[in-house]
Amino acid sequence: MTEKHCIQSLLASSTHDMRNVLAVIRESTGLVQDMLRFGADVPNKERLLQALEEVQKQISKGALLTNSVDCLTKSTAEHGAGRCDGVRVAQAFCSMIARHAKAAHICCIATTAEQAVWFEHDALTVLQSLMSVFEQCTRAQAALCLEIRAARHEGTIGFYLTAEGEAAALEALASASGIQSAPPPWPAKLLPWREQGKQRFWLALKAYSA
């Protein structure tokens, strides 16, 4: 067994068990919530209900992270090392980077594409491309909201990056070596949106055959 297959097997098994753990916690928390809502009054009832509601939110967050790890595992295991669903990988990236993004005052959002966009890269390679863009954004130390959408355009496949935020962050993103020129007939460097403070970039990963 190769190192990659070993990691895939361990991650697949652990994410399955994590889903079961989260399901038990969710059901137990929901039962306590129902008992408080429809049962006799208890001290600090509203405060307890608020605390349990927060637990449910954290369970949902845990489920999202678990699904993200499972997505990356399956992207490699099911389709081989050279293929992955760009839409799902973008969603996984945004959920997994959320902690670092919050500390850097960056909001990463994966927007839904009209259809699945398959990249002829393994998931890790795609993640590295997105991470290089994220790290470039953090160098400006300025607030930024970055929307990521997998797409095809003019013979290439990659991501539309729509950025909104402070000027320093937008300038840092525009100067990133990983941001490639938009294919013709787009402008050579970037395509500004009509809304003030928004700019769109094209991160091309590979050419594709129509």
N, C-alpha and C positions, 0 to 999 in steps of 0.2 A: 504494500500500500504506500502510495506517495504521500508526501507531507500535505499537499493540497487536499487529497481525498480524505486524509485523516481529519483535517480541520473541518471539511465539509460535513463529514459524518457527525462529528461532535457538535457542531453548530446546529445541524438539523435536529438532532436528538434533544439538545438543550432548549431550543426555541419551542419545540413541541411540548416539553414539560413546563416551560415558563407559561405557555398559554393555559395549561391546566391549572397552574398555581393562581394565575390572575383570575381565571373563571371562578375558582372556589372563593377567593377574596371578594370578588364582585357579588356573587350570590349571597354570601354571608353578610356583607355590608348592606345589601338591599333588604335582606330579611330584618335586620336591626332597624333600618329606616322605616319599614312598614310597621313594625311593632311600636315604634315611637309615634308615628303619625296617627295610627288608629287605636293605640292602646291608652292606658290611663296616663294622666299627667305625671311627669317626673321632674325633679329639679333640673333647671338649665336645659329644658327640652329643646328649645330653639337653637341653643349653642351646640348641642350634641348633633342636631340635624345638619347644621352648617359644617361641622367637622366631618361628618360622614359624607356629605356632598363633595368636600374637598378630596376625601379618600377616593371617591368614584372618579374624579377628574384625573387623579394620579394613576389610577388603574388604566384609564383610557390612554394616558400618555405611555405607560409601560407596554400596553398592547401595541401601540404604534411603533415603538422602538423594536419590539420583538418581531413585528411584521417586516420592519426594515431589514433587520439582520437576516431573516428568513428569505427575503427577496434577493439579497445579495448572494446567499448560499445557493438558491435555486437557479439564479441567473447563470452561474458558472457550472453547476452540476448537471442541469437539464439540457443545456444548449452548447456545452463545451466551452473551452476557455476563450473562444473568439466571438461570442455573441451575447448580447444582453438587451433588455427592454429599456431604452433610454428614459421613458416616462416613469417607470417604477424606480429606476436608479436615482433619478432626480428627486423623487419623493423621499426615498431612503436617505439621500444626502441631507436634505433639508431637516429631516427629523433628527438625524444623528449629530448634526453640527449645531443644533439649536443652543446648547449650553455655551459653547465657545462664541457663537454669534451674539448671544445676549450680552456677554461680557464685553464684546467689541462694539456694541450698539449697532449691530447689523441684523436685519430681518431677512431671512431667506425663505422664499415661498416657491413651491413647485406648482406651476399651473397645469391644468389638464390639456392634453393634446386631443385632437379630433380622433386619432387612431394610434395604435401602438407604433412606436418608432424603434425599429431594431437596429442596433449599432453592431458593426463587425469588430467589436472590441470586447474584452472581458470587462466585467463590472468594475474591477479594481482600477483598470486603466481609465475608465470614464470618471470614476471618483477622484482620481489624481488630477485630472484636468479641471474638474470643478473646484477641488481644493486649492489648486494654484491660483485660480481666480479669486477665491475667498481670501487667501493670504495676501494677495495684492490689495484687496479692499481694506484689510485691517491695517495696512501700513499708513494709511491716511489718518487713522485715529479720529474718524468722523462718522456721523450717523448715516446709514444707508439702508434702503430697502431694495432687495434684489429679487426679481421674479425670474424663474428659470423654466423654460419650456422646450422640450425636445421637439425637433422638427427637421424637415428636409427643405432645402432651398437651392435652386440653381445648380444642381449637380453635386451638392455637398450635403452632408448630414451632420447635425450638431445641436446646439442650443441657442435659442433666442434669449438674451439677457436684457431685461428691462430694468433700468436703475433709476431710483428717485432718492434724492438726499442732498447732503451738503456738497458744495462745490468741490471741496478738497477730495471727497470720496469719489465723485464722478471723474475728476481728473486722474486719480490713481487708477481707476478702472480703465480709463481710456489709454493709459500708458502701459497697461499690462502686456507683456510679451505673448501671453497665451491668447489674447484677443486678436483674432484675425480680421482682415478687411472683409466687409460685406461683399458678396459676389455682385457683379454688374447686373442691373444698372444702378445699384445702390452707391452712395457716396463712398469715397475711398477709405474713410476711417470709421465713421459711425453715422447712425441715422437718428437725429433728434426727433422726439415726438413733439406734437403741437403743445402739449401741456408744459408749462415752464418747470424746469428742474428735472425733467425726465429725459433719459437717453436710452437708446437701444443698441445692442451690440450683437454680433454673430460669432459664436464660438464654433468654428468648423472642426470636426474631428476627422472626417474622411470623405472622399468622393464616393459616390455610389452610382450604380447603373440603374437607370429608370426601367 
